[in-house]
Amino acid sequence: MEPLEYEISISAEQADEYYKRAQTAFKKAQEKPYRNLLDRFRNRLGSKQTEELIDSIGALLPLSCQEVVQSGVTQEATMPNIAQLMQDIMMFQSTFKNTGVTPIGDPEMIKRAQKRVRRV
């Protein structure tokens, strides 16, 4: 996924397209999180999946600052949808040992959120 620049203005269609690409990358990572059997045994997210999820966050953050998103013109790339997708990606990453993502907060809430995003 190509990065999105903060200074560049995009159309509502482009914003929705960026959101859909990030959503698709997340679903792919959920479906096949491991590169091989050893990664599964060690509970390590595959390097390709890790890169795709990081790129998705890198596109979603500037996307949330776009004027078309903040004004509510977009169909799918709304502020709540973008925030929820970023949270789901981070919770998904926090279930693996090699991502460097550690959730902070109520342990029960974290477990529920991690179970929700681990489901395919």
C-alpha positions as CSV (number, residue, x, y, z in Angstrom):
1,M,0.0,0.0,0.0
2,E,1.4,3.3,-1.0
3,P,1.8,5.9,1.8
4,L,-0.5,8.9,1.9
5,E,0.9,12.4,2.4
6,Y,-0.6,14.8,4.9
7,E,-0.3,17.8,2.7
8,I,-2.1,16.4,-0.4
9,S,-5.8,16.7,-0.7
10,I,-7.7,13.7,-2.1
11,S,-11.2,13.2,-3.3
12,A,-13.9,11.3,-1.5
13,E,-13.5,8.3,-3.9
14,Q,-9.8,8.2,-3.3
15,A,-10.4,8.3,0.5
16,D,-12.8,5.4,0.3
17,E,-10.3,3.5,-1.9
18,Y,-7.5,4.0,0.7
19,Y,-9.8,2.8,3.4
20,K,-10.8,-0.3,1.4
21,R,-7.2,-1.2,0.7
22,A,-6.3,-1.0,4.4
23,Q,-9.4,-3.1,5.3
24,T,-8.4,-5.7,2.7
25,A,-4.8,-5.9,4.0
26,F,-6.1,-6.4,7.5
27,K,-8.5,-9.2,6.4
28,K,-5.7,-10.9,4.5
29,A,-3.4,-10.7,7.6
30,Q,-6.2,-12.2,9.7
31,E,-6.8,-15.0,7.3
32,K,-3.1,-16.0,7.0
33,P,-1.1,-14.4,9.8
34,Y,1.8,-16.9,9.8
35,R,4.5,-17.2,7.1
36,N,5.2,-20.9,8.1
37,L,4.6,-23.5,10.8
38,L,7.5,-22.2,12.9
39,D,6.0,-18.8,13.1
40,R,2.7,-20.3,14.2
41,F,4.5,-22.3,16.9
42,R,6.3,-19.2,18.1
43,N,3.2,-17.0,17.7
44,R,5.0,-14.6,15.4
45,L,3.2,-12.6,12.8
46,G,4.7,-13.1,9.3
47,S,7.0,-10.3,8.0
48,K,4.9,-9.6,5.0
49,Q,1.8,-9.3,7.1
50,T,3.5,-7.1,9.6
51,E,4.7,-4.8,6.8
52,E,1.3,-4.6,5.2
53,L,-0.4,-3.7,8.5
54,I,2.2,-1.0,9.3
55,D,1.7,0.4,5.8
56,S,-2.1,0.4,6.4
57,I,-1.7,2.3,9.7
58,G,0.6,4.7,7.8
59,A,-2.1,5.4,5.3
60,L,-5.0,5.5,7.8
61,L,-3.4,8.1,10.0
62,P,-3.1,10.8,7.3
63,L,-6.4,9.7,5.8
64,S,-8.1,10.6,9.1
65,C,-6.7,14.2,8.7
66,Q,-8.1,14.7,5.2
67,E,-10.8,17.4,4.8
68,V,-13.1,15.1,2.9
69,V,-13.1,12.6,5.7
70,Q,-13.5,15.2,8.5
71,S,-16.4,16.8,6.6
72,G,-18.3,13.5,6.3
73,V,-18.4,13.4,2.5
74,T,-17.0,9.9,2.2
75,Q,-19.1,6.7,2.1
76,E,-16.9,4.3,4.0
77,A,-13.8,6.3,5.1
78,T,-15.6,7.9,8.1
79,M,-13.7,9.0,11.2
80,P,-15.4,6.2,13.3
81,N,-14.6,3.6,10.7
82,I,-11.0,4.6,10.4
83,A,-10.5,4.8,14.1
84,Q,-12.1,1.3,14.6
85,L,-10.0,-0.2,11.9
86,M,-6.8,1.3,13.3
87,Q,-7.7,-0.1,16.8
88,D,-8.5,-3.5,15.4
89,I,-5.2,-3.6,13.6
90,M,-3.3,-2.7,16.7
91,M,-5.2,-5.2,18.8
92,F,-4.6,-7.9,16.3
93,Q,-0.9,-7.1,16.2
94,S,-0.8,-7.2,20.1
95,T,-1.6,-10.9,20.0
96,F,1.8,-11.7,18.5
97,K,5.2,-11.7,20.2
98,N,7.2,-10.0,17.4
99,T,5.2,-6.9,16.6
100,G,6.2,-4.6,19.5
101,V,2.5,-3.7,20.1
102,T,1.4,-4.0,23.7
103,P,-2.1,-3.0,24.8
104,I,-2.5,-0.9,28.0
105,G,-5.7,-0.8,29.9
106,D,-8.3,-3.0,31.5
107,P,-7.1,-6.7,31.0
108,E,-10.6,-8.0,30.4
109,M,-11.4,-5.4,27.8
110,I,-8.1,-6.2,26.0
111,K,-8.9,-9.9,26.0
112,R,-12.3,-9.3,24.5
113,A,-11.0,-7.0,21.8
114,Q,-8.2,-9.4,20.9
115,K,-10.6,-12.3,20.6
116,R,-12.8,-10.2,18.4
117,V,-10.0,-9.3,15.9
118,R,-8.5,-12.8,15.9
119,R,-11.8,-14.2,14.4
120,V,-11.9,-14.4,10.7
